[in-house]
Amino acid sequence: MAYIDGFVAAVPTANREKYKAHVEYSARVFKDHGATKVVECWGDDVPDGEITSFPKAVQKKDDETICFSWIVWPSKEARDAGMKKVFADERMNPENNPMPFDGKRLIYGSFETLVEL
């Protein structure tokens, strides 16, 4: 089954088009190094929680929007090899593709697929 990298970020709402350009550029790099799918989502209905929530987890500010994304890999082995190549790829150098959000508040994790229908 597929292996998934997931991400949640708070992106300045004014940077929507910069973010879109950034992730379209980055997605091509991930695909070049073995990812089968990259999905980027712009928050539309992401409520604040009383105890926990996406906004709380990334310390969202009033002028930011939550973005949720995932990368699909054929396997953990393909992901591990692909990520090494992605991080070595000059196209991912911040000078070539600067992040239009605070990467220090990005949440990410990698997951085995448990159920896929």
Backbone as a ProteinNet text record, in pm:
[ID]
protein_1_A
[PRIMARY]
MAYIDGFVAAVPTANREKYKAHVEYSARVFKDHGATKVVECWGDDVPDGEITSFPKAVQKKDDETICFSWIVWPSKEARDAGMKKVFADERMNPENNPMPFDGKRLIYGSFETLVEL
[TERTIARY]
82.3	0	86.6	26.7	97	149.4	248.1	306.7	281.7	240.7	194.2	276.9	316.2	370.3	260.3	227.4	121.6	175.3	112.4	159.3	42	60.4	-33.4	51.1	9.2	83.3	-13.5	32.9	-40.1	28.7	-46.7	9.1	-56.6	23.8	-38.3	-140.1	-260.9	-368.1	-329.6	-256.8	-213.2	-114.7	-55.7	43.4	-17	-147.2	-211.5	-148	-131.7	-76.5	71	145.7	286.3	294	203.7	200.7	167.1	67.2	27.8	145.6	216.5	333.2	441.4	464.2	565	533.3	408.2	374.7	364.4	324	324.1	467.7	558.8	700.3	754.6	728	777.2	717.6	590.7	524.8	594.7	639.7	711.8	839.3	908.2	1031.2	998.4	895.8	856.9	818.7	743.1	702.9	825.2	920.7	1042.9	1122.4	1102.8	1180.1	1095.3	983	911.1	774	733.3	598.1	496.5	387.5	284.7	175.7	163.6	59.2	97.4	66.7	84.6	-46.8	-102.6	-229.3	-207.2	-246.2	-235.5	-374.1	-413.1	-547.7	-539.1	-621.7	-631.4	-752.9	-734.4	-840.6	-963.1	-1079.8	-1206.2	-1296	-1295.8	-1377.8	-1294.5	-1205.2	-1110.9	-1131	-1222.2	-1257.5	-1149.2	-1148.8	-1066	-1129.6	-1047.5	-1099.5	-1088	-1160.7	-1150.6	-1026.9	-992.3	-876.7	-761.8	-792.6	-690.8	-757	-678.7	-730.2	-611.4	-636.6	-530.6	-480.7	-570.3	-520.3	-433.3	-474.6	-395.3	-260.7	-262	-140.8	-30.3	-68	33.1	39	-27.4	-28.5	-72	-183.7	-237.6	-265.8	-225.8	-254	-379.4	-438	-562.5	-552.4	-435.3	-417.8	-363.3	-381.5	-330.8	-444	-416.5	-509.1	-438.8	-513.6	-458	-450.3	-336	-318.3	-287.3	-345.8	-333.4	-287.9	-185.3	-135.6	-81.8	-69.2	-9.1	59	158	234.3	219.8	186.5	169.2	292.2	345.3	461	418.8	483.1	447.9	477.3	578.3	618.7	706	732.7	823.6	963.7	1004.4	1138.3	1149.8	1046.2	1046.3	1046.4	972.2	967.9	1104.6	1168.8	1298.9	1401.5	1405.1	1498.7	1461.3	1332.1	1286.3	1313.1	1290.5	1312.8	1460.5	1550.1	1693.1	1723.9	1664.7	1686.7	1622.7	1504.1	1435.6	1520.9	1571.6	1649.4	1785.3	1834.9	1960.7	1938.4	1814.5	1781.4	1793.5	1873.5	1895.6	1765.9	1666.4	1539.1	1471.6	1506.1	1444.6	1524.4	1634.7	1712	1621.5	1616.2	1529.4	1552.5	1671.2	1696.6	1620.5	1598.9	1527.5	1376.2	1334.1	1191.6	1163.3	1163.7	1143.9	1004.8	999.4	871.4	798.6	674.9	600.5	519.5	575.5	511.5	620.2	585.8	680.2	695.2	802.2	826.3	849.5	881.5	902.7	772.8	658.4	529.2	462.9	532.1	482.3	479	369.8	359.4	363.1	440.6	447.5	465.1	432.2	451.4	436.6	483.1	477.3	393.1	314.1	214.3	207	190.7	157.1	8	-31.6	-173.4	-232.1	-339.9	-406.5	-527.3	-607.6	-725	-731.8	-761.2	-780.2	-894.4	-999.9	-1117.9	-1134.5
-118.8	0	125.1	236.4	363.9	409.8	496.2	560	709.3	776.6	914.6	1006	1121.2	1231	1335.5	1381.2	1478.9	1606.1	1718.7	1849.7	1941.6	2024.6	2131.7	2257	2367.2	2493.1	2609.6	2716.2	2843.4	2934.7	2975.8	3056.4	3194.2	3302.1	3434.1	3436.8	3475.4	3476	3558.3	3665.8	3750.8	3679.2	3569.3	3494.5	3376	3373.4	3258.1	3225.1	3322.4	3295.3	3257.1	3318.1	3279.4	3135.9	3101.2	2964.7	2865.6	2899.5	2810.6	2788.1	2894.6	2881.6	2796	2818.6	2743.5	2594	2558.8	2417	2350.2	2424.2	2366.4	2334.7	2425	2404.9	2284.6	2282.8	2174.3	2040.1	2038.9	1913.6	1846.7	1925.9	1868.3	1798.6	1857.8	1797.1	1664.3	1664.8	1540.4	1432.5	1470.9	1373.8	1322	1409.8	1367.8	1264.8	1263.7	1173.9	1062.3	1029.9	908.7	922.7	1042.8	1058.1	1029.8	965	934.8	1040.5	1117.8	1219.4	1322.9	1448.5	1557.7	1634.9	1653.7	1725.2	1841.6	1960.2	2081.4	2140.7	2171.4	2223.5	2355.3	2451.6	2582.5	2579.9	2609.4	2600.7	2683.8	2623.3	2689.4	2690.6	2582.1	2569.9	2496.2	2569.2	2509.8	2580.3	2529.5	2599.1	2590.2	2692.3	2687.6	2586.9	2508.9	2413.4	2468.4	2408.3	2450.2	2390.7	2267.7	2202.5	2193	2145.2	2135.1	2151.3	2186.4	2206.3	2232.6	2232.2	2270.4	2411.6	2511.6	2646.7	2653.5	2586.4	2588.1	2518.1	2408.2	2328.9	2406.3	2493.4	2568.9	2715.7	2747.9	2884.2	2985.5	2955.1	3040.2	3180.7	3278.2	3418.4	3460.3	3572.3	3618.5	3638.9	3673.4	3700.9	3580.5	3460.8	3339.4	3241.2	3152.1	3045.7	2912	2813.4	2679	2607.9	2547.3	2464	2321.6	2226.8	2084.6	2015.7	1934.5	1869.5	1731.3	1652.7	1521.3	1480.5	1396	1339.6	1188.9	1127.3	982.4	920.9	820	745.3	599.1	525.6	384.3	298.3	339.2	260.8	347.6	301	372.9	377.8	269	264.8	368.1	377.7	476.6	617.6	637.9	768.3	805.2	711.8	740.7	777.5	700.6	728.5	859.6	879.4	1000.3	1125.7	1122.5	1240.6	1279.3	1180.7	1212.6	1289.9	1245.1	1311.9	1450.6	1463.4	1593.6	1694.5	1656.3	1749.8	1780.6	1695.7	1722.1	1799.3	1809.1	1873.3	2025.2	2085.4	2231	2309.9	2251.5	2322.6	2350.6	2273.9	2293.6	2388.6	2441.3	2541.2	2661.9	2712	2825.7	2948.5	2962.4	3073.3	3053.7	2929.8	2898.7	2889.7	2853.3	2832.3	2869.3	3000.4	3040.6	3004.9	2965.4	2930.8	3060.1	3078.3	3200.4	3187.8	3118	3098.4	3062.5	3061.9	3030.5	2879.6	2827.2	2683.5	2627	2712.8	2665	2617.6	2662.4	2621.1	2512.4	2460.9	2351.5	2222.8	2149.7	2018.6	1913.3	1808.8	1703.7	1568.2	1467.6	1331.4	1235.2	1115.1	1011.1	894.5	835.3	739	618.8	501.2	380.5	385.5	342.6	333.8	214.5	237.8	133.3	80.5	171.5	135.2	227.7	173.8	253.3	191.7	268.3	216.8	284.1
0	0	0	-32.8	-42.6	93	87.5	205.3	189.9	297.9	289.3	377.9	324	403.6	411.9	533.1	552	615	582	626.3	660.5	762.3	795.1	815.9	753.1	764	775.9	838.3	841.9	740.7	639.5	530.4	532.5	525.1	516.5	402	432.6	333.2	210.7	231.2	120.4	28.4	74.4	-4.8	-79.5	-96.3	-160.7	-295.8	-383.1	-516.6	-509	-418.5	-398.7	-348.4	-255.8	-203.4	-314.3	-394.4	-504.3	-599.1	-634.9	-723.7	-656.9	-527.5	-452.4	-452.5	-423.8	-413.6	-550.7	-653	-788.3	-830.4	-802.9	-834.5	-756.2	-625.3	-540.1	-578.8	-615.5	-652.7	-769.4	-865.5	-980.1	-933.9	-834.9	-783.6	-714.5	-629.9	-562.7	-664.2	-765.6	-868.7	-945.5	-972.9	-1042.6	-963	-831.2	-745.9	-685	-749.6	-714.9	-651.8	-612.2	-557.2	-667.2	-631.3	-730.6	-734	-624.5	-618.1	-512.9	-541.6	-445.5	-442.8	-323.2	-307.6	-211.8	-253.8	-172.5	-157.7	-34.9	-8.3	68.3	27.5	92.1	185.1	311.4	409.9	374.7	392.7	363.9	487.9	563	682.5	786.7	853.5	948.1	1082.7	1164.5	1288.1	1395.5	1480.6	1601.2	1695.9	1761.4	1858.1	1999	2089.8	2229.2	2296.6	2259.8	2320.8	2221	2099.4	1995.7	1859.9	1760.9	1625.3	1533.7	1403.6	1309.8	1340.4	1357.4	1385.9	1511.8	1618.1	1741	1720.3	1648	1630.9	1559.8	1466.5	1390.9	1433.2	1544.5	1597.7	1491.1	1426.7	1320	1371.4	1289.7	1318.5	1242	1280.2	1218.8	1067.9	1019.3	876.2	799.2	855.2	791.6	761.8	667.1	628.3	648.8	695.6	714.4	579.3	552.5	433.2	479.1	409.2	442	314.3	324.1	202.6	234.6	127.4	143.1	13.3	31.5	-80.3	-71.6	-183.3	-189.1	-255.9	-190.9	-241.3	-258	-347	-365.2	-242.1	-161.7	-44.7	44	165.3	254.8	195.5	133.8	73.4	-39.6	-122.2	-230.6	-173	-63.3	1.9	58.5	128.5	188	80.4	-27.2	-137	-207.1	-231	-299.3	-219.7	-88.4	-5.3	-2	-1.2	-7	-134.3	-244.7	-373.1	-375.2	-315.9	-311.6	-236.4	-119.1	-39	-100	-188.8	-259.2	-389.1	-432.8	-560.5	-548.1	-634.2	-633.2	-647.4	-712.6	-729.1	-595.7	-492.6	-361.8	-272.9	-323.5	-251.1	-224.6	-100.8	-69.9	-159.4	-213.3	-306	-436.9	-476.7	-600.5	-580.2	-459.2	-431.8	-286.1	-253.7	-114	-62.2	65.1	127	164.2	117	148.9	278.9	377.1	507.2	607.2	734.7	841.5	854.9	799.5	801.8	941	1038.1	1174.6	1238.9	1184.9	1240.2	1156.1	1057.7	974.4	1056.4	1045.9	1109.6	999.7	1021.3	919.9	986.3	913	960.8	844.4	865.2	761.7	813.7	722.5	764.7	671.7	731.9	655.3	627.4	509.2	477	551.5	622.6	699.3	622.9	566.1	487.9	369.7	252.6	131.9	54.6	35.9	-34.3	-168.6
[MASK]
+++++++++++++++++++++++++++++++++++++++++++++++++++++++++++++++++++++++++++++++++++++++++++++++++++++++++++++++++++++

